[in-house]
Amino acid sequence: MYSIVTVKDVVRIPPAQFGSPIEDAAMIHLRKQHENVLDRDVGLMIAVIGIDEIGQGRLIPGDGATYHAVTYRVLTFKPLRGELVEGNVVELMDFGAFIRMGPLDGLCHVSQICDDFITQDTKGSALLGKETGRMLAEGDMVRARVTSISFESGNKSGKLGLTMRQPFLGKIGPDQSWVEDDVKAARGETKKEKEKKK
């Protein structure tokens, strides 16, 4: 989920930047230190979008820089456990599919793709369901649910676990939508019934 969060921190302004406006110097350092960094509490900090308040500078003996308490706003992306997300399949492996949703990638393990035995085709370009015939390829748009989140503060990447085994999740779009198939099955519309109507 995207959100704008207010954060408090201390920024160091070196003597070389004393001649420039303090807001500009602080913004340079905040962007350098915090953009594209994961924080366990805040999520992925995508962009520093503004400074609300800068305190008076303090000096530390032996350092010519000034240190300022700063309150600023950041645009963040923090997925929540149980949240529904949509994204594109960016890579397929024999153990699962990597799905890009916004600025982060998540892994949907083969055991969580669908209620079927999944195999990788001989070219490695698709994952196939043995009985259902469902196929997942790179570039497919999917709907999944976040099942696990592992963020370590300071890193530029985290681990997201996803599932598509629940009803109305999986491949979406114009070609062989699993979600549409699930909706039709819930309504009682099956291929055999369509054939009888013809």
N, C-alpha and C positions, 0 to 999 in steps of 0.2 A: 504494500500500500504506500502510495506517495503521500508525503505530508511536509509541512513547513514547521520546523522545530526551532525554538529559541535556546541557544547554548551560551554558557558563560565560560570564559577561559582567560588566560593571561597571554599577551602577545609581546614579543621582544622587538623593539625598533632599534636597529643599529645606527651609530652616529652618521654613517654615509647618507641616511635618509632623513636626517633632521630638517633639511631645507624644504622637503615636500609636505603637503598637507597630511596631518596625522591619520586621517581616515583612509587616504590612499595607501600610505605605508602599511597600515594595519591590514587592509584588505589584501594586499600582495602576500603578506605572511600568512594570513588565515587561509587563503586559497591554496598556497603552497603546502601548508601543513595538514589541511583537513579535507580537501576535495578528493574524491575517489578513495576514501578510507572507510573501513568498516568500524563501527563502534557497537559493542554488544547491546547497549541500551538504546541508541538512536537508530541504528541500522547503517546502511550505506549512505554516506554523505556525498551527494551528487554535486552540489554547488553551494558556495557561500553566496547568498543573495543580498545581504545588507547588514550594516552595522547599526545597532540601536543606540549603544552607549559606549563611550571610551572614558575610562577613569584617568586621573592624574598619573603621570609617569613616576616611577620610583627607580632609584639607582641602587645598584648592588656593588659593593667595593670590589675593585679589580675588573669590572666590566663597564665599558663606556656607554653601553646601550641603556635605553629606558624600558621599563616593564610596565605595561598598562593592563588593568582589568578591562575586559571587553565583553559586551553582551551583543550577540549577533544571531542572524537567522540563516538556517541552511535548509535546502531542499533535500529530503531524504527518501530512501526507498527501504521499507522494512516489511517483509512479508510476515504474515501471522500464521501460526499453526492452525490448520483447518480452513484457511482461506482458499477460495477458488481463483485460479489464475489461468490466463491464456497465453500461449507462446508458440514459437516455431521450433521444430526439431532441427538442431544445428549439427548434431553428430550422432551416428549410430555405432554401437559397439556390440559385441556378442553378449555383454552383460547388461545392456540397457540403452536408453536414449537420453541424450543431453538436450534439454529444452531451455531456450532463451526466453525469459520473460522480463522485458525491460532491461535494466542494467546488469542483471545477474542470470546465471545459468543454474538449472537444477537437474538432478539425475532421477529418472524414472527407471528403476531396476526392472529387468525382464519379468520378475515375479509380480510386478505391480502394473504392468501394461494392460493386461486383460485376463479374464478367467479362461485361459487356454494355454496350451503348451506352445511356447514361442521359440522359433528358430530363425537364424539369420540366413538369408538367401545366399547362393553360391558366390555372387559378386560382392556381397557385403553391403549392398545399397538399400536393403529393406529388412525389417523384422516381420515375420509372418506367423499368424495364428494357425495352428494345425487343423483344428476342427471348424473354427468360425470363418476362416479365410480372410480375416482382418489383416491389413497390411499397413505398416508404418514406415515412411521413407523420410529422408532429409528434406526439409522445406515444408513438411506437412504442418498445418496449424492444429494445435491440440488444446483441450481444456483439461486441467488437472487440479488436484487438491494438494496443498502443502502438508506433509506429514511430519517432517523433522527439519529443524533449523540449527546450524552450528556456526556461530560467528565468533571469531576471536578479535578483540579490539586491536587496532593498528594494522591488521592485514588488509590487503586489497581484494581478497576473495573469501568467500564463505562456502559452506556446504548446505544445499537444500535438497531434501528428499521429497519426491512427489509420488502420487499414485493416480492411476486412471482406471482402477478396477471397480470403482463404485458406479452405480447406474448414472447415465447421462454425462459421463466423462469420456474422454478419448478424442479421437480424430474428429475435427469439425471442418466444414467447408463444402464446396460443391462436389468433390469426388469422394464417394463412399464415406459419408459421415456416420460415425459410430453413434453419435448422439441422436441423429434422426432415426437410425435403426432401433435404438433403445426406446424412443418415443413411440414409434410404430408398434413395437412389441408390447409396450405398456397399454396401448389402445386395443390390442388384440389383432392388429393388422399384421399378417404374415405373408410370405411369398405364396404359400399354398392357397390362401384365401383370395389373393389377387388373381391367381390362375383360374380359380373356380368362377370368379366374376366374369372373366373373359369368355 
